[in-house]
Amino acid sequence: MIKFKQFNATDFGRLISWVDSEKLLIQFAGPIFTFPLTVEQLELYISDENRFPFKVIKSETCEVIGHAEIYHSKNKVAKLCRILIGDKNLRGQGIGEEIVKELVEFAFNELSALSIELNVYDWNTSAIKCYEKVGFVVDQSKTKANQFDNNEWTSINMTLDKLR
């Protein structure tokens, strides 16, 4: 149903158009970017050799429908980050779960990761359910509070270990 291709400069405009509010940018990307998202920020973003950013493509139509990233440091731990289905009408249809499964497969098989983690805000229950369906579990020892618009957002960490 989906496939990944490397995210590059030709994709910047599309991603920028999808991220139309500061709240969505922080939900999608955490503190790595500032609103509004710019070409300059994205150029710096793709220059990191540990970052594997992808555009998500709907196989049947070849339409780019999302963005996803794996950050892989050399310690055999991969981090899933910045997962976004751009078209709001496509959300809630199981595509997110498919994206996460593909990212997990890539991290374990292509990057030889032994463990994968991600962070998600505790109020994003649909994303949490998606990650749990794939096998991620909450790591209670790694929570972090962030401030947004005079509200505290709690970021929880979830992990998945490679079956040996």
Chimera marker file (.cmm) of the C-alpha trace (Angstrom):
<marker_set name="trace">
<marker id="1" x="0.000" y="0.000" z="0.000" r="1" g="1" b="0" radius="0.5"/>
<marker id="2" x="2.931" y="2.388" z="0.711" r="1" g="1" b="0" radius="0.5"/>
<marker id="3" x="6.569" y="2.724" z="-0.188" r="1" g="1" b="0" radius="0.5"/>
<marker id="4" x="9.379" y="5.003" z="0.913" r="1" g="1" b="0" radius="0.5"/>
<marker id="5" x="11.702" y="7.170" z="-1.126" r="1" g="1" b="0" radius="0.5"/>
<marker id="6" x="14.427" y="9.435" z="0.166" r="1" g="1" b="0" radius="0.5"/>
<marker id="7" x="13.171" y="12.863" z="1.222" r="1" g="1" b="0" radius="0.5"/>
<marker id="8" x="15.143" y="15.614" z="-0.524" r="1" g="1" b="0" radius="0.5"/>
<marker id="9" x="15.045" y="19.289" z="-1.481" r="1" g="1" b="0" radius="0.5"/>
<marker id="10" x="12.349" y="18.724" z="-4.115" r="1" g="1" b="0" radius="0.5"/>
<marker id="11" x="10.017" y="17.673" z="-1.271" r="1" g="1" b="0" radius="0.5"/>
<marker id="12" x="10.515" y="20.733" z="0.947" r="1" g="1" b="0" radius="0.5"/>
<marker id="13" x="7.594" y="22.778" z="-0.385" r="1" g="1" b="0" radius="0.5"/>
<marker id="14" x="5.116" y="19.950" z="0.116" r="1" g="1" b="0" radius="0.5"/>
<marker id="15" x="6.164" y="19.330" z="3.719" r="1" g="1" b="0" radius="0.5"/>
<marker id="16" x="6.122" y="23.050" z="4.484" r="1" g="1" b="0" radius="0.5"/>
<marker id="17" x="2.565" y="23.294" z="3.096" r="1" g="1" b="0" radius="0.5"/>
<marker id="18" x="1.382" y="20.418" z="5.289" r="1" g="1" b="0" radius="0.5"/>
<marker id="19" x="2.699" y="21.977" z="8.508" r="1" g="1" b="0" radius="0.5"/>
<marker id="20" x="0.332" y="24.927" z="8.711" r="1" g="1" b="0" radius="0.5"/>
<marker id="21" x="0.433" y="25.682" z="12.444" r="1" g="1" b="0" radius="0.5"/>
<marker id="22" x="2.946" y="25.865" z="15.268" r="1" g="1" b="0" radius="0.5"/>
<marker id="23" x="0.969" y="23.250" z="17.216" r="1" g="1" b="0" radius="0.5"/>
<marker id="24" x="1.151" y="20.758" z="14.334" r="1" g="1" b="0" radius="0.5"/>
<marker id="25" x="4.861" y="21.452" z="13.852" r="1" g="1" b="0" radius="0.5"/>
<marker id="26" x="5.616" y="20.731" z="17.504" r="1" g="1" b="0" radius="0.5"/>
<marker id="27" x="3.369" y="17.650" z="17.511" r="1" g="1" b="0" radius="0.5"/>
<marker id="28" x="5.038" y="16.352" z="14.345" r="1" g="1" b="0" radius="0.5"/>
<marker id="29" x="8.641" y="17.375" z="14.936" r="1" g="1" b="0" radius="0.5"/>
<marker id="30" x="9.186" y="18.259" z="18.573" r="1" g="1" b="0" radius="0.5"/>
<marker id="31" x="11.686" y="21.068" z="19.194" r="1" g="1" b="0" radius="0.5"/>
<marker id="32" x="13.928" y="20.437" z="16.153" r="1" g="1" b="0" radius="0.5"/>
<marker id="33" x="12.233" y="23.134" z="14.032" r="1" g="1" b="0" radius="0.5"/>
<marker id="34" x="10.680" y="26.534" z="14.645" r="1" g="1" b="0" radius="0.5"/>
<marker id="35" x="7.468" y="27.787" z="13.074" r="1" g="1" b="0" radius="0.5"/>
<marker id="36" x="7.091" y="28.570" z="10.305" r="1" g="1" b="0" radius="0.5"/>
<marker id="37" x="9.063" y="25.705" z="8.803" r="1" g="1" b="0" radius="0.5"/>
<marker id="38" x="11.543" y="26.965" z="6.188" r="1" g="1" b="0" radius="0.5"/>
<marker id="39" x="13.735" y="25.647" z="3.402" r="1" g="1" b="0" radius="0.5"/>
<marker id="40" x="16.807" y="26.626" z="5.426" r="1" g="1" b="0" radius="0.5"/>
<marker id="41" x="15.718" y="24.504" z="8.378" r="1" g="1" b="0" radius="0.5"/>
<marker id="42" x="15.040" y="21.545" z="6.098" r="1" g="1" b="0" radius="0.5"/>
<marker id="43" x="18.417" y="21.889" z="4.354" r="1" g="1" b="0" radius="0.5"/>
<marker id="44" x="20.145" y="21.615" z="7.720" r="1" g="1" b="0" radius="0.5"/>
<marker id="45" x="17.831" y="18.746" z="8.691" r="1" g="1" b="0" radius="0.5"/>
<marker id="46" x="18.723" y="16.545" z="5.702" r="1" g="1" b="0" radius="0.5"/>
<marker id="47" x="22.463" y="17.242" z="6.083" r="1" g="1" b="0" radius="0.5"/>
<marker id="48" x="22.719" y="15.036" z="9.207" r="1" g="1" b="0" radius="0.5"/>
<marker id="49" x="24.207" y="11.687" z="8.138" r="1" g="1" b="0" radius="0.5"/>
<marker id="50" x="22.475" y="9.847" z="11.000" r="1" g="1" b="0" radius="0.5"/>
<marker id="51" x="19.064" y="10.967" z="9.769" r="1" g="1" b="0" radius="0.5"/>
<marker id="52" x="17.075" y="8.857" z="7.299" r="1" g="1" b="0" radius="0.5"/>
<marker id="53" x="14.135" y="11.006" z="6.151" r="1" g="1" b="0" radius="0.5"/>
<marker id="54" x="11.582" y="9.515" z="3.770" r="1" g="1" b="0" radius="0.5"/>
<marker id="55" x="8.632" y="10.677" z="1.763" r="1" g="1" b="0" radius="0.5"/>
<marker id="56" x="5.777" y="8.204" z="2.066" r="1" g="1" b="0" radius="0.5"/>
<marker id="57" x="4.191" y="7.272" z="-1.250" r="1" g="1" b="0" radius="0.5"/>
<marker id="58" x="0.846" y="5.590" z="-1.831" r="1" g="1" b="0" radius="0.5"/>
<marker id="59" x="1.763" y="2.660" z="-4.074" r="1" g="1" b="0" radius="0.5"/>
<marker id="60" x="-1.396" y="2.581" z="-6.224" r="1" g="1" b="0" radius="0.5"/>
<marker id="61" x="-1.333" y="6.263" z="-7.159" r="1" g="1" b="0" radius="0.5"/>
<marker id="62" x="2.365" y="7.171" z="-6.674" r="1" g="1" b="0" radius="0.5"/>
<marker id="63" x="1.073" y="10.160" z="-4.676" r="1" g="1" b="0" radius="0.5"/>
<marker id="64" x="3.272" y="11.453" z="-1.846" r="1" g="1" b="0" radius="0.5"/>
<marker id="65" x="1.059" y="11.266" z="1.235" r="1" g="1" b="0" radius="0.5"/>
<marker id="66" x="3.419" y="11.612" z="4.156" r="1" g="1" b="0" radius="0.5"/>
<marker id="67" x="6.784" y="12.001" z="5.801" r="1" g="1" b="0" radius="0.5"/>
<marker id="68" x="8.699" y="9.728" z="8.165" r="1" g="1" b="0" radius="0.5"/>
<marker id="69" x="12.175" y="9.545" z="9.638" r="1" g="1" b="0" radius="0.5"/>
<marker id="70" x="14.541" y="7.183" z="11.361" r="1" g="1" b="0" radius="0.5"/>
<marker id="71" x="17.383" y="8.686" z="13.361" r="1" g="1" b="0" radius="0.5"/>
<marker id="72" x="20.144" y="6.149" z="13.821" r="1" g="1" b="0" radius="0.5"/>
<marker id="73" x="23.075" y="6.771" z="16.077" r="1" g="1" b="0" radius="0.5"/>
<marker id="74" x="25.901" y="4.279" z="16.139" r="1" g="1" b="0" radius="0.5"/>
<marker id="75" x="24.768" y="2.646" z="19.409" r="1" g="1" b="0" radius="0.5"/>
<marker id="76" x="22.366" y="0.192" z="17.661" r="1" g="1" b="0" radius="0.5"/>
<marker id="77" x="19.334" y="2.203" z="18.800" r="1" g="1" b="0" radius="0.5"/>
<marker id="78" x="17.121" y="3.725" z="16.123" r="1" g="1" b="0" radius="0.5"/>
<marker id="79" x="14.595" y="6.431" z="16.815" r="1" g="1" b="0" radius="0.5"/>
<marker id="80" x="11.398" y="6.850" z="14.816" r="1" g="1" b="0" radius="0.5"/>
<marker id="81" x="10.628" y="10.531" z="14.415" r="1" g="1" b="0" radius="0.5"/>
<marker id="82" x="8.641" y="13.068" z="12.483" r="1" g="1" b="0" radius="0.5"/>
<marker id="83" x="5.903" y="10.807" z="11.166" r="1" g="1" b="0" radius="0.5"/>
<marker id="84" x="3.149" y="12.718" z="9.402" r="1" g="1" b="0" radius="0.5"/>
<marker id="85" x="0.343" y="11.845" z="7.033" r="1" g="1" b="0" radius="0.5"/>
<marker id="86" x="0.002" y="15.096" z="5.131" r="1" g="1" b="0" radius="0.5"/>
<marker id="87" x="-3.551" y="14.772" z="3.840" r="1" g="1" b="0" radius="0.5"/>
<marker id="88" x="-5.838" y="14.957" z="6.872" r="1" g="1" b="0" radius="0.5"/>
<marker id="89" x="-8.457" y="12.912" z="4.979" r="1" g="1" b="0" radius="0.5"/>
<marker id="90" x="-6.101" y="9.921" z="4.904" r="1" g="1" b="0" radius="0.5"/>
<marker id="91" x="-5.585" y="9.862" z="8.678" r="1" g="1" b="0" radius="0.5"/>
<marker id="92" x="-7.315" y="7.201" z="10.749" r="1" g="1" b="0" radius="0.5"/>
<marker id="93" x="-7.226" y="4.614" z="7.949" r="1" g="1" b="0" radius="0.5"/>
<marker id="94" x="-4.352" y="2.437" z="9.199" r="1" g="1" b="0" radius="0.5"/>
<marker id="95" x="-1.706" y="4.082" z="7.038" r="1" g="1" b="0" radius="0.5"/>
<marker id="96" x="0.198" y="5.246" z="10.125" r="1" g="1" b="0" radius="0.5"/>
<marker id="97" x="0.472" y="1.674" z="11.359" r="1" g="1" b="0" radius="0.5"/>
<marker id="98" x="1.772" y="0.591" z="7.960" r="1" g="1" b="0" radius="0.5"/>
<marker id="99" x="4.345" y="3.408" z="8.006" r="1" g="1" b="0" radius="0.5"/>
<marker id="100" x="5.535" y="2.405" z="11.474" r="1" g="1" b="0" radius="0.5"/>
<marker id="101" x="5.827" y="-1.269" z="10.475" r="1" g="1" b="0" radius="0.5"/>
<marker id="102" x="7.913" y="-0.318" z="7.426" r="1" g="1" b="0" radius="0.5"/>
<marker id="103" x="10.147" y="1.938" z="9.530" r="1" g="1" b="0" radius="0.5"/>
<marker id="104" x="10.642" y="-0.847" z="12.081" r="1" g="1" b="0" radius="0.5"/>
<marker id="105" x="11.559" y="-3.312" z="9.347" r="1" g="1" b="0" radius="0.5"/>
<marker id="106" x="14.028" y="-0.839" z="7.834" r="1" g="1" b="0" radius="0.5"/>
<marker id="107" x="15.632" y="-0.063" z="11.215" r="1" g="1" b="0" radius="0.5"/>
<marker id="108" x="16.084" y="-3.702" z="12.184" r="1" g="1" b="0" radius="0.5"/>
<marker id="109" x="17.047" y="-5.082" z="8.771" r="1" g="1" b="0" radius="0.5"/>
<marker id="110" x="18.873" y="-2.254" z="7.005" r="1" g="1" b="0" radius="0.5"/>
<marker id="111" x="20.388" y="-0.390" z="9.953" r="1" g="1" b="0" radius="0.5"/>
<marker id="112" x="20.963" y="-3.454" z="12.191" r="1" g="1" b="0" radius="0.5"/>
<marker id="113" x="19.313" y="-1.697" z="15.116" r="1" g="1" b="0" radius="0.5"/>
<marker id="114" x="18.747" y="-3.812" z="18.209" r="1" g="1" b="0" radius="0.5"/>
<marker id="115" x="16.208" y="-1.460" z="19.720" r="1" g="1" b="0" radius="0.5"/>
<marker id="116" x="13.865" y="1.245" z="18.459" r="1" g="1" b="0" radius="0.5"/>
<marker id="117" x="12.349" y="4.083" z="20.419" r="1" g="1" b="0" radius="0.5"/>
<marker id="118" x="10.074" y="7.028" z="19.788" r="1" g="1" b="0" radius="0.5"/>
<marker id="119" x="8.505" y="9.896" z="21.683" r="1" g="1" b="0" radius="0.5"/>
<marker id="120" x="4.853" y="10.848" z="21.519" r="1" g="1" b="0" radius="0.5"/>
<marker id="121" x="2.731" y="13.324" z="23.443" r="1" g="1" b="0" radius="0.5"/>
<marker id="122" x="0.469" y="11.599" z="25.957" r="1" g="1" b="0" radius="0.5"/>
<marker id="123" x="-2.669" y="13.276" z="24.568" r="1" g="1" b="0" radius="0.5"/>
<marker id="124" x="-2.034" y="11.802" z="21.095" r="1" g="1" b="0" radius="0.5"/>
<marker id="125" x="-3.937" y="8.619" z="21.908" r="1" g="1" b="0" radius="0.5"/>
<marker id="126" x="-4.476" y="7.535" z="18.308" r="1" g="1" b="0" radius="0.5"/>
<marker id="127" x="-0.715" y="7.559" z="17.688" r="1" g="1" b="0" radius="0.5"/>
<marker id="128" x="-0.073" y="5.700" z="20.950" r="1" g="1" b="0" radius="0.5"/>
<marker id="129" x="-2.579" y="2.997" z="19.954" r="1" g="1" b="0" radius="0.5"/>
<marker id="130" x="-0.919" y="2.732" z="16.545" r="1" g="1" b="0" radius="0.5"/>
<marker id="131" x="2.521" y="2.230" z="18.123" r="1" g="1" b="0" radius="0.5"/>
<marker id="132" x="1.153" y="-0.314" z="20.594" r="1" g="1" b="0" radius="0.5"/>
<marker id="133" x="-0.360" y="-2.338" z="17.719" r="1" g="1" b="0" radius="0.5"/>
<marker id="134" x="3.112" y="-2.622" z="16.218" r="1" g="1" b="0" radius="0.5"/>
<marker id="135" x="4.533" y="-3.783" z="19.578" r="1" g="1" b="0" radius="0.5"/>
<marker id="136" x="5.924" y="-0.655" z="21.223" r="1" g="1" b="0" radius="0.5"/>
<marker id="137" x="5.611" y="-0.347" z="24.992" r="1" g="1" b="0" radius="0.5"/>
<marker id="138" x="5.779" y="2.745" z="27.182" r="1" g="1" b="0" radius="0.5"/>
<marker id="139" x="9.032" y="3.319" z="29.052" r="1" g="1" b="0" radius="0.5"/>
<marker id="140" x="7.796" y="5.056" z="32.210" r="1" g="1" b="0" radius="0.5"/>
<marker id="141" x="11.336" y="6.135" z="33.141" r="1" g="1" b="0" radius="0.5"/>
<marker id="142" x="11.592" y="8.467" z="30.139" r="1" g="1" b="0" radius="0.5"/>
<marker id="143" x="8.936" y="11.151" z="30.218" r="1" g="1" b="0" radius="0.5"/>
<marker id="144" x="9.515" y="14.813" z="29.588" r="1" g="1" b="0" radius="0.5"/>
<marker id="145" x="7.354" y="17.895" z="29.984" r="1" g="1" b="0" radius="0.5"/>
<marker id="146" x="7.317" y="20.631" z="27.366" r="1" g="1" b="0" radius="0.5"/>
<marker id="147" x="5.466" y="23.941" z="27.342" r="1" g="1" b="0" radius="0.5"/>
<marker id="148" x="3.264" y="24.998" z="24.452" r="1" g="1" b="0" radius="0.5"/>
<marker id="149" x="0.817" y="27.887" z="24.447" r="1" g="1" b="0" radius="0.5"/>
<marker id="150" x="0.708" y="28.025" z="28.283" r="1" g="1" b="0" radius="0.5"/>
<marker id="151" x="-0.017" y="24.291" z="28.461" r="1" g="1" b="0" radius="0.5"/>
<marker id="152" x="2.216" y="21.484" z="29.597" r="1" g="1" b="0" radius="0.5"/>
<marker id="153" x="2.616" y="18.664" z="27.077" r="1" g="1" b="0" radius="0.5"/>
<marker id="154" x="4.006" y="15.410" z="28.422" r="1" g="1" b="0" radius="0.5"/>
<marker id="155" x="6.158" y="13.451" z="26.025" r="1" g="1" b="0" radius="0.5"/>
<marker id="156" x="6.277" y="9.721" z="26.685" r="1" g="1" b="0" radius="0.5"/>
<marker id="157" x="8.891" y="7.336" z="25.355" r="1" g="1" b="0" radius="0.5"/>
<marker id="158" x="8.006" y="4.014" z="23.765" r="1" g="1" b="0" radius="0.5"/>
<marker id="159" x="10.406" y="1.206" z="22.868" r="1" g="1" b="0" radius="0.5"/>
<marker id="160" x="10.552" y="-1.956" z="20.804" r="1" g="1" b="0" radius="0.5"/>
<marker id="161" x="13.389" y="-4.452" z="21.044" r="1" g="1" b="0" radius="0.5"/>
<marker id="162" x="14.443" y="-6.726" z="18.214" r="1" g="1" b="0" radius="0.5"/>
<marker id="163" x="13.500" y="-10.339" z="18.831" r="1" g="1" b="0" radius="0.5"/>
<marker id="164" x="16.680" y="-12.355" z="18.845" r="1" g="1" b="0" radius="0.5"/>
<link id1="1" id2="2" r="1" g="1" b="0" radius="0.2"/>
<link id1="2" id2="3" r="1" g="1" b="0" radius="0.2"/>
<link id1="3" id2="4" r="1" g="1" b="0" radius="0.2"/>
<link id1="4" id2="5" r="1" g="1" b="0" radius="0.2"/>
<link id1="5" id2="6" r="1" g="1" b="0" radius="0.2"/>
<link id1="6" id2="7" r="1" g="1" b="0" radius="0.2"/>
<link id1="7" id2="8" r="1" g="1" b="0" radius="0.2"/>
<link id1="8" id2="9" r="1" g="1" b="0" radius="0.2"/>
<link id1="9" id2="10" r="1" g="1" b="0" radius="0.2"/>
<link id1="10" id2="11" r="1" g="1" b="0" radius="0.2"/>
<link id1="11" id2="12" r="1" g="1" b="0" radius="0.2"/>
<link id1="12" id2="13" r="1" g="1" b="0" radius="0.2"/>
<link id1="13" id2="14" r="1" g="1" b="0" radius="0.2"/>
<link id1="14" id2="15" r="1" g="1" b="0" radius="0.2"/>
<link id1="15" id2="16" r="1" g="1" b="0" radius="0.2"/>
<link id1="16" id2="17" r="1" g="1" b="0" radius="0.2"/>
<link id1="17" id2="18" r="1" g="1" b="0" radius="0.2"/>
<link id1="18" id2="19" r="1" g="1" b="0" radius="0.2"/>
<link id1="19" id2="20" r="1" g="1" b="0" radius="0.2"/>
<link id1="20" id2="21" r="1" g="1" b="0" radius="0.2"/>
<link id1="21" id2="22" r="1" g="1" b="0" radius="0.2"/>
<link id1="22" id2="23" r="1" g="1" b="0" radius="0.2"/>
<link id1="23" id2="24" r="1" g="1" b="0" radius="0.2"/>
<link id1="24" id2="25" r="1" g="1" b="0" radius="0.2"/>
<link id1="25" id2="26" r="1" g="1" b="0" radius="0.2"/>
<link id1="26" id2="27" r="1" g="1" b="0" radius="0.2"/>
<link id1="27" id2="28" r="1" g="1" b="0" radius="0.2"/>
<link id1="28" id2="29" r="1" g="1" b="0" radius="0.2"/>
<link id1="29" id2="30" r="1" g="1" b="0" radius="0.2"/>
<link id1="30" id2="31" r="1" g="1" b="0" radius="0.2"/>
<link id1="31" id2="32" r="1" g="1" b="0" radius="0.2"/>
<link id1="32" id2="33" r="1" g="1" b="0" radius="0.2"/>
<link id1="33" id2="34" r="1" g="1" b="0" radius="0.2"/>
<link id1="34" id2="35" r="1" g="1" b="0" radius="0.2"/>
<link id1="35" id2="36" r="1" g="1" b="0" radius="0.2"/>
<link id1="36" id2="37" r="1" g="1" b="0" radius="0.2"/>
<link id1="37" id2="38" r="1" g="1" b="0" radius="0.2"/>
<link id1="38" id2="39" r="1" g="1" b="0" radius="0.2"/>
<link id1="39" id2="40" r="1" g="1" b="0" radius="0.2"/>
<link id1="40" id2="41" r="1" g="1" b="0" radius="0.2"/>
<link id1="41" id2="42" r="1" g="1" b="0" radius="0.2"/>
<link id1="42" id2="43" r="1" g="1" b="0" radius="0.2"/>
<link id1="43" id2="44" r="1" g="1" b="0" radius="0.2"/>
<link id1="44" id2="45" r="1" g="1" b="0" radius="0.2"/>
<link id1="45" id2="46" r="1" g="1" b="0" radius="0.2"/>
<link id1="46" id2="47" r="1" g="1" b="0" radius="0.2"/>
<link id1="47" id2="48" r="1" g="1" b="0" radius="0.2"/>
<link id1="48" id2="49" r="1" g="1" b="0" radius="0.2"/>
<link id1="49" id2="50" r="1" g="1" b="0" radius="0.2"/>
<link id1="50" id2="51" r="1" g="1" b="0" radius="0.2"/>
<link id1="51" id2="52" r="1" g="1" b="0" radius="0.2"/>
<link id1="52" id2="53" r="1" g="1" b="0" radius="0.2"/>
<link id1="53" id2="54" r="1" g="1" b="0" radius="0.2"/>
<link id1="54" id2="55" r="1" g="1" b="0" radius="0.2"/>
<link id1="55" id2="56" r="1" g="1" b="0" radius="0.2"/>
<link id1="56" id2="57" r="1" g="1" b="0" radius="0.2"/>
<link id1="57" id2="58" r="1" g="1" b="0" radius="0.2"/>
<link id1="58" id2="59" r="1" g="1" b="0" radius="0.2"/>
<link id1="59" id2="60" r="1" g="1" b="0" radius="0.2"/>
<link id1="60" id2="61" r="1" g="1" b="0" radius="0.2"/>
<link id1="61" id2="62" r="1" g="1" b="0" radius="0.2"/>
<link id1="62" id2="63" r="1" g="1" b="0" radius="0.2"/>
<link id1="63" id2="64" r="1" g="1" b="0" radius="0.2"/>
<link id1="64" id2="65" r="1" g="1" b="0" radius="0.2"/>
<link id1="65" id2="66" r="1" g="1" b="0" radius="0.2"/>
<link id1="66" id2="67" r="1" g="1" b="0" radius="0.2"/>
<link id1="67" id2="68" r="1" g="1" b="0" radius="0.2"/>
<link id1="68" id2="69" r="1" g="1" b="0" radius="0.2"/>
<link id1="69" id2="70" r="1" g="1" b="0" radius="0.2"/>
<link id1="70" id2="71" r="1" g="1" b="0" radius="0.2"/>
<link id1="71" id2="72" r="1" g="1" b="0" radius="0.2"/>
<link id1="72" id2="73" r="1" g="1" b="0" radius="0.2"/>
<link id1="73" id2="74" r="1" g="1" b="0" radius="0.2"/>
<link id1="74" id2="75" r="1" g="1" b="0" radius="0.2"/>
<link id1="75" id2="76" r="1" g="1" b="0" radius="0.2"/>
<link id1="76" id2="77" r="1" g="1" b="0" radius="0.2"/>
<link id1="77" id2="78" r="1" g="1" b="0" radius="0.2"/>
<link id1="78" id2="79" r="1" g="1" b="0" radius="0.2"/>
<link id1="79" id2="80" r="1" g="1" b="0" radius="0.2"/>
<link id1="80" id2="81" r="1" g="1" b="0" radius="0.2"/>
<link id1="81" id2="82" r="1" g="1" b="0" radius="0.2"/>
<link id1="82" id2="83" r="1" g="1" b="0" radius="0.2"/>
<link id1="83" id2="84" r="1" g="1" b="0" radius="0.2"/>
<link id1="84" id2="85" r="1" g="1" b="0" radius="0.2"/>
<link id1="85" id2="86" r="1" g="1" b="0" radius="0.2"/>
<link id1="86" id2="87" r="1" g="1" b="0" radius="0.2"/>
<link id1="87" id2="88" r="1" g="1" b="0" radius="0.2"/>
<link id1="88" id2="89" r="1" g="1" b="0" radius="0.2"/>
<link id1="89" id2="90" r="1" g="1" b="0" radius="0.2"/>
<link id1="90" id2="91" r="1" g="1" b="0" radius="0.2"/>
<link id1="91" id2="92" r="1" g="1" b="0" radius="0.2"/>
<link id1="92" id2="93" r="1" g="1" b="0" radius="0.2"/>
<link id1="93" id2="94" r="1" g="1" b="0" radius="0.2"/>
<link id1="94" id2="95" r="1" g="1" b="0" radius="0.2"/>
<link id1="95" id2="96" r="1" g="1" b="0" radius="0.2"/>
<link id1="96" id2="97" r="1" g="1" b="0" radius="0.2"/>
<link id1="97" id2="98" r="1" g="1" b="0" radius="0.2"/>
<link id1="98" id2="99" r="1" g="1" b="0" radius="0.2"/>
<link id1="99" id2="100" r="1" g="1" b="0" radius="0.2"/>
<link id1="100" id2="101" r="1" g="1" b="0" radius="0.2"/>
<link id1="101" id2="102" r="1" g="1" b="0" radius="0.2"/>
<link id1="102" id2="103" r="1" g="1" b="0" radius="0.2"/>
<link id1="103" id2="104" r="1" g="1" b="0" radius="0.2"/>
<link id1="104" id2="105" r="1" g="1" b="0" radius="0.2"/>
<link id1="105" id2="106" r="1" g="1" b="0" radius="0.2"/>
<link id1="106" id2="107" r="1" g="1" b="0" radius="0.2"/>
<link id1="107" id2="108" r="1" g="1" b="0" radius="0.2"/>
<link id1="108" id2="109" r="1" g="1" b="0" radius="0.2"/>
<link id1="109" id2="110" r="1" g="1" b="0" radius="0.2"/>
<link id1="110" id2="111" r="1" g="1" b="0" radius="0.2"/>
<link id1="111" id2="112" r="1" g="1" b="0" radius="0.2"/>
<link id1="112" id2="113" r="1" g="1" b="0" radius="0.2"/>
<link id1="113" id2="114" r="1" g="1" b="0" radius="0.2"/>
<link id1="114" id2="115" r="1" g="1" b="0" radius="0.2"/>
<link id1="115" id2="116" r="1" g="1" b="0" radius="0.2"/>
<link id1="116" id2="117" r="1" g="1" b="0" radius="0.2"/>
<link id1="117" id2="118" r="1" g="1" b="0" radius="0.2"/>
<link id1="118" id2="119" r="1" g="1" b="0" radius="0.2"/>
<link id1="119" id2="120" r="1" g="1" b="0" radius="0.2"/>
<link id1="120" id2="121" r="1" g="1" b="0" radius="0.2"/>
<link id1="121" id2="122" r="1" g="1" b="0" radius="0.2"/>
<link id1="122" id2="123" r="1" g="1" b="0" radius="0.2"/>
<link id1="123" id2="124" r="1" g="1" b="0" radius="0.2"/>
<link id1="124" id2="125" r="1" g="1" b="0" radius="0.2"/>
<link id1="125" id2="126" r="1" g="1" b="0" radius="0.2"/>
<link id1="126" id2="127" r="1" g="1" b="0" radius="0.2"/>
<link id1="127" id2="128" r="1" g="1" b="0" radius="0.2"/>
<link id1="128" id2="129" r="1" g="1" b="0" radius="0.2"/>
<link id1="129" id2="130" r="1" g="1" b="0" radius="0.2"/>
<link id1="130" id2="131" r="1" g="1" b="0" radius="0.2"/>
<link id1="131" id2="132" r="1" g="1" b="0" radius="0.2"/>
<link id1="132" id2="133" r="1" g="1" b="0" radius="0.2"/>
<link id1="133" id2="134" r="1" g="1" b="0" radius="0.2"/>
<link id1="134" id2="135" r="1" g="1" b="0" radius="0.2"/>
<link id1="135" id2="136" r="1" g="1" b="0" radius="0.2"/>
<link id1="136" id2="137" r="1" g="1" b="0" radius="0.2"/>
<link id1="137" id2="138" r="1" g="1" b="0" radius="0.2"/>
<link id1="138" id2="139" r="1" g="1" b="0" radius="0.2"/>
<link id1="139" id2="140" r="1" g="1" b="0" radius="0.2"/>
<link id1="140" id2="141" r="1" g="1" b="0" radius="0.2"/>
<link id1="141" id2="142" r="1" g="1" b="0" radius="0.2"/>
<link id1="142" id2="143" r="1" g="1" b="0" radius="0.2"/>
<link id1="143" id2="144" r="1" g="1" b="0" radius="0.2"/>
<link id1="144" id2="145" r="1" g="1" b="0" radius="0.2"/>
<link id1="145" id2="146" r="1" g="1" b="0" radius="0.2"/>
<link id1="146" id2="147" r="1" g="1" b="0" radius="0.2"/>
<link id1="147" id2="148" r="1" g="1" b="0" radius="0.2"/>
<link id1="148" id2="149" r="1" g="1" b="0" radius="0.2"/>
<link id1="149" id2="150" r="1" g="1" b="0" radius="0.2"/>
<link id1="150" id2="151" r="1" g="1" b="0" radius="0.2"/>
<link id1="151" id2="152" r="1" g="1" b="0" radius="0.2"/>
<link id1="152" id2="153" r="1" g="1" b="0" radius="0.2"/>
<link id1="153" id2="154" r="1" g="1" b="0" radius="0.2"/>
<link id1="154" id2="155" r="1" g="1" b="0" radius="0.2"/>
<link id1="155" id2="156" r="1" g="1" b="0" radius="0.2"/>
<link id1="156" id2="157" r="1" g="1" b="0" radius="0.2"/>
<link id1="157" id2="158" r="1" g="1" b="0" radius="0.2"/>
<link id1="158" id2="159" r="1" g="1" b="0" radius="0.2"/>
<link id1="159" id2="160" r="1" g="1" b="0" radius="0.2"/>
<link id1="160" id2="161" r="1" g="1" b="0" radius="0.2"/>
<link id1="161" id2="162" r="1" g="1" b="0" radius="0.2"/>
<link id1="162" id2="163" r="1" g="1" b="0" radius="0.2"/>
<link id1="163" id2="164" r="1" g="1" b="0" radius="0.2"/>
</marker_set>
